[in-house]
Amino acid sequence: MSPDQPDLAVPARDWRGPARWLMLAVLYGLAWQILLQVSHVLWFLPAGLRLACLWATPSRRWSWIAAGEWGGLAAVTLYRGDSILAPIFICLNILPFAIYATLVLLARGSRAQEGIGNPTRMLLLIGTGLACATLVSPILSYFLPGGAGMARGTLA
């Protein structure tokens, strides 16, 4: 190739980036399941993990977080013999993530937050968490045992 001609070859894609995000998605899904086991109704640790990960990750990478969370929940649901296409699975496991992602996107934009060392950022994070919990709680109370709706639901 002569120096006057541009290089038209497509550069090789680096596989390490997607592999790293896949590994983080799997670890996130495992952490979600572990925190679920030590949580209870008033102290739901996976919600805090979800909020922290969405807050600290650029929105273009949220699909990896969703894959980790939903993959772990789907595996446990299928293991129990339940359907992942049932409306109750979608309402208890998919919809809360979508609500969190929407509110985090509205609160902080599409870029990841560098930190929460600033009191304003910390209050914004806490306020976003409260808004998320406020919007997700009626859905969970409707579908979980003891709620007004169908008592068949469980969170994975």
PLY file of the C-alpha trace (Angstrom):
ply
format ascii 1.0
element vertex 156
property float x
property float y
property float z
element edge 155
property int vertex1
property int vertex2
end_header
0.00 0.00 0.00
1.38 3.40 -0.92
1.55 6.27 1.57
-0.84 8.29 -0.62
-3.69 5.79 -0.34
-5.81 5.75 2.83
-6.04 2.56 4.84
-9.56 1.24 4.10
-9.32 -1.80 6.32
-11.75 -1.93 9.20
-9.86 -2.09 12.49
-10.27 -5.31 14.44
-12.82 -5.00 17.20
-11.41 -5.41 20.67
-13.23 -8.32 22.36
-12.01 -7.38 25.83
-14.53 -4.54 26.24
-17.66 -6.68 25.72
-16.11 -9.57 27.67
-15.48 -7.27 30.62
-19.06 -5.97 30.55
-20.38 -9.53 30.26
-18.35 -10.55 33.32
-19.63 -7.52 35.23
-23.21 -8.38 34.19
-22.81 -11.91 35.53
-21.29 -10.65 38.78
-24.09 -8.09 39.12
-26.70 -10.80 38.62
-25.03 -13.00 41.26
-24.75 -10.11 43.71
-28.44 -9.32 43.12
-29.40 -12.89 44.00
-27.18 -12.95 47.10
-28.56 -9.63 48.37
-32.09 -10.89 47.72
-31.48 -13.77 50.13
-30.50 -11.48 53.02
-33.17 -8.84 52.38
-36.66 -8.49 53.75
-39.65 -6.29 53.00
-38.37 -3.09 54.62
-34.71 -3.62 53.77
-34.49 -4.59 50.10
-30.78 -4.51 49.28
-30.98 -5.34 45.54
-32.82 -2.07 44.94
-29.88 -0.16 46.37
-27.48 -2.18 44.23
-29.61 -1.41 41.15
-29.69 2.31 41.94
-25.94 2.48 42.60
-25.05 0.62 39.41
-27.37 2.71 37.25
-26.07 5.89 38.86
-22.40 5.01 38.36
-22.68 3.55 34.84
-23.19 5.46 31.58
-26.65 4.81 30.17
-25.21 3.25 27.01
-23.98 0.36 29.24
-27.27 -0.19 31.10
-28.17 -3.07 28.83
-25.41 -5.06 30.53
-26.86 -4.28 33.96
-30.32 -5.29 32.74
-28.93 -8.50 31.25
-27.24 -9.39 34.53
-30.31 -8.70 36.65
-32.88 -10.22 34.30
-30.67 -13.19 33.47
-30.33 -14.15 37.12
-34.02 -13.62 37.79
-35.01 -15.60 34.69
-32.72 -18.49 35.66
-34.21 -18.72 39.15
-37.75 -18.38 37.81
-37.23 -21.12 35.23
-35.59 -23.33 37.85
-38.74 -22.98 39.98
-40.83 -24.00 36.96
-42.52 -20.65 36.46
-42.83 -18.77 33.17
-40.69 -15.76 32.42
-43.30 -14.57 29.92
-46.04 -14.32 32.55
-47.28 -10.78 33.28
-46.42 -11.23 36.94
-42.74 -11.89 36.10
-42.64 -8.79 33.92
-44.35 -6.61 36.55
-42.18 -7.82 39.44
-38.82 -8.08 37.69
-38.71 -6.05 34.47
-40.90 -3.05 35.28
-39.00 -1.99 38.46
-35.72 -1.86 36.52
-37.37 0.24 33.82
-38.72 2.65 36.44
-35.32 2.99 38.12
-33.55 3.50 34.77
-36.04 6.16 33.67
-35.78 8.13 36.90
-31.98 7.91 37.04
-31.80 9.08 33.43
-34.10 12.02 34.20
-32.17 12.93 37.37
-28.59 12.75 36.17
-28.65 12.50 32.38
-26.98 9.89 30.22
-23.44 10.29 31.56
-22.25 8.43 34.62
-21.80 10.44 37.82
-18.19 10.80 38.88
-19.08 10.60 42.54
-21.38 11.82 45.26
-18.88 13.81 47.30
-20.86 16.97 46.67
-23.92 17.37 48.97
-26.09 18.36 46.03
-25.23 15.15 44.16
-25.80 13.09 47.27
-29.23 14.65 47.81
-30.06 14.06 44.15
-29.11 10.38 44.50
-31.15 9.99 47.69
-34.12 11.80 46.16
-33.93 9.59 43.08
-33.87 6.50 45.27
-36.91 7.70 47.19
-38.79 8.47 43.98
-37.92 5.02 42.60
-39.11 3.30 45.78
-42.30 5.36 45.78
-43.16 4.34 42.21
-42.14 0.67 42.53
-43.77 -0.02 45.92
-47.40 -0.02 44.69
-46.51 -2.51 41.95
-44.76 -4.83 44.39
-47.52 -4.55 46.99
-50.13 -5.44 44.38
-48.40 -8.59 43.13
-46.59 -9.94 46.18
-48.33 -12.16 48.75
-50.57 -10.13 51.02
-51.08 -7.44 48.38
-54.38 -6.44 46.84
-53.80 -8.39 43.64
-52.46 -11.77 42.67
-50.66 -13.50 45.55
-48.65 -15.82 43.32
-45.76 -13.47 42.72
-42.28 -13.66 44.17
-39.14 -11.79 43.44
-37.12 -14.61 41.92
0 1
1 2
2 3
3 4
4 5
5 6
6 7
7 8
8 9
9 10
10 11
11 12
12 13
13 14
14 15
15 16
16 17
17 18
18 19
19 20
20 21
21 22
22 23
23 24
24 25
25 26
26 27
27 28
28 29
29 30
30 31
31 32
32 33
33 34
34 35
35 36
36 37
37 38
38 39
39 40
40 41
41 42
42 43
43 44
44 45
45 46
46 47
47 48
48 49
49 50
50 51
51 52
52 53
53 54
54 55
55 56
56 57
57 58
58 59
59 60
60 61
61 62
62 63
63 64
64 65
65 66
66 67
67 68
68 69
69 70
70 71
71 72
72 73
73 74
74 75
75 76
76 77
77 78
78 79
79 80
80 81
81 82
82 83
83 84
84 85
85 86
86 87
87 88
88 89
89 90
90 91
91 92
92 93
93 94
94 95
95 96
96 97
97 98
98 99
99 100
100 101
101 102
102 103
103 104
104 105
105 106
106 107
107 108
108 109
109 110
110 111
111 112
112 113
113 114
114 115
115 116
116 117
117 118
118 119
119 120
120 121
121 122
122 123
123 124
124 125
125 126
126 127
127 128
128 129
129 130
130 131
131 132
132 133
133 134
134 135
135 136
136 137
137 138
138 139
139 140
140 141
141 142
142 143
143 144
144 145
145 146
146 147
147 148
148 149
149 150
150 151
151 152
152 153
153 154
154 155
